[in-house]
Amino acid sequence: MITTERLILRPPVPADAVRIAELVGDFEVARWVSTVPHPYAPEDALTWMATHDAGRAADTDNPLAITTAADGLVGMTGLHRKPEYGGLFEIGYWIGKPYWGRGYATEAGRALLAWAEARGETAFVSRHFEGNAASGKVLTKLGFVYTGERGLLRSRAHAGAEMVTLEMRRPG
Ligand SMILES: CC(C)(COP(=O)(O)OP(=O)(O)OC[C@H]1O[C@@H](n2cnc3c(N)ncnc32)[C@H](O)[C@@H]1OP(=O)(O)O)[C@@H](O)C(=O)NCCC(=O)NCCS
């Protein structure tokens, strides 16, 4: 568990499935997150959560629910080790649309990166789909810079279509 001024980050539990589906089921959220299908049912959240114990045990994936005292679960974040980036952690996140613009993604990201740094991680990578200016802004606020590398990632919410990604890194 990671605590910030306004947020508690904690592992998601099956009781969160309906809420996760409600928030990430919004295409305006799902369209920017490559791994999220659309439409999204609570069962999708349960299937996803069933993979978490293995990811944590292997130290490859650390998904955390972003929660507030007033609204409960408002988003998700996580660190995911990427073999294609030499085992660096990639940070990912989404915030439910009703909660955009409050600084939650930045506050959660800052705390998660500090947590990882305290465990010896130094550099981080992230990618966002071309056109996702808000995510680029969050990553910039977190100290990431564009590398100029463009790539392609399949978007499940776009029926598996490949979409252009922009790579950013936070040097150690
Ligand atoms: C990207 C996302 C996580 C941002 O969450 P958030 O809690 O609103 O982010 P923050 O409030 O911490 O910061 C957002 C910043 O982007 C800016 N922003 C928002 N929309 C923007 C836009 N269309 N163009 C440019 N900047 C934008 C905000 O002004 C803010 O910057 P500021 O603090 O300098 O004013 C949220 O919009 C989201 O979940 N989007 C869909 C999923 C997604 O994109 N996930 C990331 C995949 S790489």
The ligand as an SDF file (V2000), in Angstrom:
LIG
                    3D

 48 50  0  0  0  0  0  0  0  0999 V2000
   -4.2110   10.6340  -18.9760 C   0  0  0  0  0  0  0  0  0  0  0  0
   -4.9870   10.6000  -17.6620 C   0  0  0  0  0  0  0  0  0  0  0  0
   -4.5440    9.4020  -16.8420 C   0  0  0  0  0  0  0  0  0  0  0  0
   -4.7090   11.8810  -16.8840 C   0  0  0  0  0  0  0  0  0  0  0  0
   -5.3010   11.7720  -15.6030 O   0  0  0  0  0  0  0  0  0  0  0  0
   -5.5040   13.0800  -14.6950 P   0  0  0  0  0  0  0  0  0  0  0  0
   -5.6610   12.6210  -13.2880 O   0  0  0  0  0  0  0  0  0  0  0  0
   -6.5670   13.9110  -15.2790 O   0  0  0  0  0  0  0  0  0  0  0  0
   -4.0720   13.7650  -14.8900 O   0  0  0  0  0  0  0  0  0  0  0  0
   -3.4870   15.0130  -14.0960 P   0  0  0  0  0  0  0  0  0  0  0  0
   -4.6290   15.8530  -13.5860 O   0  0  0  0  0  0  0  0  0  0  0  0
   -2.4940   14.5120  -13.0970 O   0  0  0  0  0  0  0  0  0  0  0  0
   -2.6680   15.7820  -15.2360 O   0  0  0  0  0  0  0  0  0  0  0  0
   -3.2330   15.9480  -16.5190 C   0  0  0  0  0  0  0  0  0  0  0  0
   -2.5120   17.0490  -17.2430 C   0  0  0  0  0  0  0  0  0  0  0  0
   -2.8530   16.9770  -18.6210 O   0  0  0  0  0  0  0  0  0  0  0  0
   -3.4150   18.1900  -19.0220 C   0  0  0  0  0  0  0  0  0  0  0  0
   -4.3870   17.8710  -20.0500 N   0  0  0  0  0  0  0  0  0  0  0  0
   -5.5870   17.2860  -19.9010 C   0  0  0  0  0  0  0  0  0  0  0  0
   -6.1720   17.1350  -21.1090 N   0  0  0  0  0  0  0  0  0  0  0  0
   -5.3040   17.6200  -22.0170 C   0  0  0  0  0  0  0  0  0  0  0  0
   -5.3140   17.7480  -23.4280 C   0  0  0  0  0  0  0  0  0  0  0  0
   -6.3450   17.3160  -24.1460 N   0  0  0  0  0  0  0  0  0  0  0  0
   -4.2390   18.2910  -24.0370 N   0  0  0  0  0  0  0  0  0  0  0  0
   -3.1700   18.7170  -23.3350 C   0  0  0  0  0  0  0  0  0  0  0  0
   -3.0930   18.6200  -21.9780 N   0  0  0  0  0  0  0  0  0  0  0  0
   -4.1520   18.0810  -21.3400 C   0  0  0  0  0  0  0  0  0  0  0  0
   -3.9940   18.7900  -17.7730 C   0  0  0  0  0  0  0  0  0  0  0  0
   -4.1660   20.1840  -17.9020 O   0  0  0  0  0  0  0  0  0  0  0  0
   -2.9170   18.4110  -16.7600 C   0  0  0  0  0  0  0  0  0  0  0  0
   -1.7840   19.2370  -16.8730 O   0  0  0  0  0  0  0  0  0  0  0  0
   -1.5260   20.4730  -15.8520 P   0  0  0  0  0  0  0  0  0  0  0  0
   -1.3930   19.8870  -14.4860 O   0  0  0  0  0  0  0  0  0  0  0  0
   -0.2610   21.0870  -16.3430 O   0  0  0  0  0  0  0  0  0  0  0  0
   -2.7210   21.3740  -15.9750 O   0  0  0  0  0  0  0  0  0  0  0  0
   -6.5220   10.5040  -17.9060 C   0  0  0  0  0  0  0  0  0  0  0  0
   -6.9080   11.5220  -18.7830 O   0  0  0  0  0  0  0  0  0  0  0  0
   -6.9200    9.1640  -18.4670 C   0  0  0  0  0  0  0  0  0  0  0  0
   -7.1520    8.2140  -17.7190 O   0  0  0  0  0  0  0  0  0  0  0  0
   -7.0010    9.0730  -19.8110 N   0  0  0  0  0  0  0  0  0  0  0  0
   -7.3850    7.8110  -20.4640 C   0  0  0  0  0  0  0  0  0  0  0  0
   -6.4210    6.6730  -20.1690 C   0  0  0  0  0  0  0  0  0  0  0  0
   -4.9920    7.0420  -20.4970 C   0  0  0  0  0  0  0  0  0  0  0  0
   -4.7160    7.8610  -21.3490 O   0  0  0  0  0  0  0  0  0  0  0  0
   -4.0530    6.3760  -19.8010 N   0  0  0  0  0  0  0  0  0  0  0  0
   -2.6370    6.5430  -20.0980 C   0  0  0  0  0  0  0  0  0  0  0  0
   -2.2370    5.6660  -21.2310 C   0  0  0  0  0  0  0  0  0  0  0  0
   -0.5620    5.9760  -21.7750 S   0  0  0  0  0  0  0  0  0  0  0  0
  1  2  1  0
  2  3  1  0
  2  4  1  0
  2 36  1  0
  4  5  1  0
  5  6  1  0
  6  7  2  0
  6  8  1  0
  6  9  1  0
  9 10  1  0
 10 11  2  0
 10 12  1  0
 10 13  1  0
 13 14  1  0
 14 15  1  0
 15 16  1  0
 15 30  1  0
 16 17  1  0
 17 18  1  0
 17 28  1  0
 18 19  1  0
 18 27  1  0
 19 20  2  0
 20 21  1  0
 21 22  1  0
 21 27  2  0
 22 23  1  0
 22 24  2  0
 24 25  1  0
 25 26  2  0
 26 27  1  0
 28 29  1  0
 28 30  1  0
 30 31  1  0
 31 32  1  0
 32 33  2  0
 32 34  1  0
 32 35  1  0
 36 37  1  0
 36 38  1  0
 38 39  2  0
 38 40  1  0
 40 41  1  0
 41 42  1  0
 42 43  1  0
 43 44  2  0
 43 45  1  0
 45 46  1  0
 46 47  1  0
 47 48  1  0
M  END
$$$$
